[in-house]
Amino acid sequence: MMTVEEVADIAGQTLWLIVQVSMPVLLVSLVIGLLVSIFQTVTSIQEQTLTFVPKIIGVFLALILLGPWMMNTMVEFTMQLWSNFSLYVSG
């Protein structure tokens, strides 16, 4: 039978994995948004839709480049959970 501490540990590992996997793509989006905002400020172009296309392209490229790493990381974590499944349900 699992204890509360074990469940909290697995939940903490899961949240940390989510942060690790999502952070590179979020950082790409943040940097592109910041660069476009600086460009808009310098050129006085105040078009609200200008940030969407570069962000979409940047996120798409980041997913293409980092997708295999992201998938491997999530698969390894899932395999670890499943390999320990008998420990979680024994009682």
N, C-alpha and C positions, 0 to 999 in steps of 0.2 A: 504494500500500500504506500502511496506517495504521501509525503508530508507536505505541509504548507511551504516549508522552506525550499523543497525541491521544485514545487510548482513555481514559486517566486523566482528561483534560479533559472528555470527554463524560460519563463516570461522575460526575465532580464536579458538572457542570451538572445532571445528572439527580437526584442526591441533594439539591442545593440547591432544585430545583423541588419535590421531594417535601416538603421542610421548609416552603417557602413556601405550598404548597397546603393542607397538613394543619394548619398552625399555627393559623389562625383557629378552626377547629372544635375543636381540642384545647384552646385557651384558653377557649372558651365552656364546654366540659365542666369544665375546671378551676375556673373562677370559680363556676359553679353548684354544683359539689361543695363548694367552700369555703364558700359562703353557706349551703348546707344543713347543713354540719357546724357552723357557728357557731350556726345556729338550733337544731340538736339539743342543743348544749352549753348554750345559754341556757335552753331549755325542759325540759331533762333527758329528752327523748324519745330513746331509743336504739334506734329501729327501723332495722335494716340496709337494708331495702328502700326506705326513704324517698327515697334519693338517685337511684334509677333513673328514676322517672317524670319529675322535672324535668330530668334530664340528657338523657333521650331527646327530650323536647319541645324543649329548647334546641338540641341537635345537629340535630334535624330542621329547626327554624327557621333555624339557621345555614346548613344545606345549601340550603334554599330561597332564602335571600337571597344567599349567596355561590356557589351552584352555577354560575351563568353565568360568573362571573369565573374560577372554578376550571377549568371546561371550556375556556374560551377560552385560558387560560394553557397548559394541557396540549396543546391542539390546535396552538397556535402553536409550541410546542417540537417537537412531532411533525412539523409541516410543515417546520420548519427542518432537522430531521434528514433527512427524506426529500428535501428540495431539495438537500442536500449529499451524497446517497447516492453519486453518481458519483465524488465525491472519495474516498470511503471504500473503494471496491472497485477503483479503477483501479490498475493495477500493472504 
